[in-house]
Amino acid sequence: MSNSHSDDPSIDEAPLLHVDLDAFFASVEILDDPSLRGRPVCVGGAGERGVIASASYEARRFGVRSAMPTVTAKRLCPALVVLPGRFDRYEEYSAKFHQIVNDVTPLFEPISLDEVFADLRGLSSLGVRPLQAARNLRQRLMDELRLDSGIGVARNKLFAKLASKESKPNVVNGKLLAGAGVVWVSPALEQQWLNELPVRALWGVGPATAKRLNQLGLRMVRDLLGVDQATLAHHFGPAMAAMLTSYAQGEDLGDVVVQRAMKSLGHDQTFGQSLVGLEALRPKVLHHAGVVARALRGRGQVARTVTIGVRFDDLSMVQRSQSLPFGIDAEGAIAAVGMALLESVNLVLPVRLLALHLSSFVERDRNEVQLSFGMDDDSTGRSGAVEASRSQQVANEALRDTLDEIRQRYGVDAVGLASELRFGIVDVAVQRGRHAFGPDAREE
């Protein structure tokens, strides 16, 4: 794919940017440890069940890519350096990244830690040109954060996202080819891409959806034009059908949503060895509760819904959720609900993954729990756990706040509960920490 049009469009022609940092997690690790520079580096789980989350371009030359099992990546690249990931550090860089984008335009939408959509329409009266704005932004990211990036410039989100991917370096036959850095999707290039792209290239079309489309004979984006939307809805549901039809016509009605609200917060752990029975999982629920509670309090919020997810050795998945009439942010309160939910799961098979997620957020109010009285019972008999979570929330509030203050001043592992001691050392994980991509080799 190429863009032969060299003119700088107006903001009316190309109002949107999609900014995507290159190999973000791996790049941050290399910045913090320069001895890694030039080596194949990945962030992910190092164990047998680990998954690669981010790969440096040196690793990609060997065929290593994100979402690949770590064992496969190591076969492709025996010298691969696999690091467990430090999300607190990535969030620091992400905050700086967002601030730099905000200096260009406050109308931006974070999609993840390392990518955003930005809307330039508020700058049209200032004579700003999109391509120059994109190049200046990319240079600032390199100068101030030492992070490379790819930026797509287009009239809608669909093409901006495609363009940012096109702008990045690419590995062909083991050789790294430099990318353009900034790519504008002109009307001619839009049509070219709609004619040439496979359906898998579309934003929101994952491997499973692409496979089902291919089975229906729909391999290219242009193939979608000949299919009635009702037919697509029969196979993929009305929402996906509407999206596919819109994309096939080159349209994307999605606007840039400023300050997208966090919908859920969670911690997943894949075990090096599968666990059997409720008692084996109990300490893991306590650990998960601590991880998500600290992350939630750091945002000044409480949650009213707790969800437990269990994946068995046969890869089947079971979820249970409970909504509360009050908000919680204390480890004990979250764990009480989590354990009650886990007790409702038939643990007939060994468990390879445990997830604990929070949702239904509201701003933290110290009086909220004390002033909430109605208690909803349900058919699963969880009201006792709900009452226990209320008591835990109130009773531990002072202790919880004191521990948070000490950790903020002296480090996250400066103090902990007895349940957080491992071999005499406080082992306090952070949200989406070392277990996010599978267990480390030492844990197997």
Secondary structure by P-SEA (a helix, b strand, c coil): cccccccccccccccbbbbbbccaaaaaaaaacccccccccccccccccbbbcccccccccccccccccaaaaaaacccbbbbcccaaaaaaaaaaaaaaaaaacccccccccccccccccccccccccaaaaaaaaaaaaaacccccbbbbbcccaaaaaaaaaaabbbbcccbbbbccccccccaaaaaaaaacccccccccccaaaaaaaaaaccccccccccccaaaaaacccaaaaaaaaaaaaccccccccccccccccbbbbbbcccccccccaaaaaaaaaaaaaaaaaaacccccbbbbbbbccccbbbbbbbbbccccccaaaaaaaaaaaaaaccccccccbbbbbbcccccccccccccccbbbbccccaaaaaaaaaaaaaaaaaaaaaaaaaaacccccccccccccccccccccccccccccccccccc
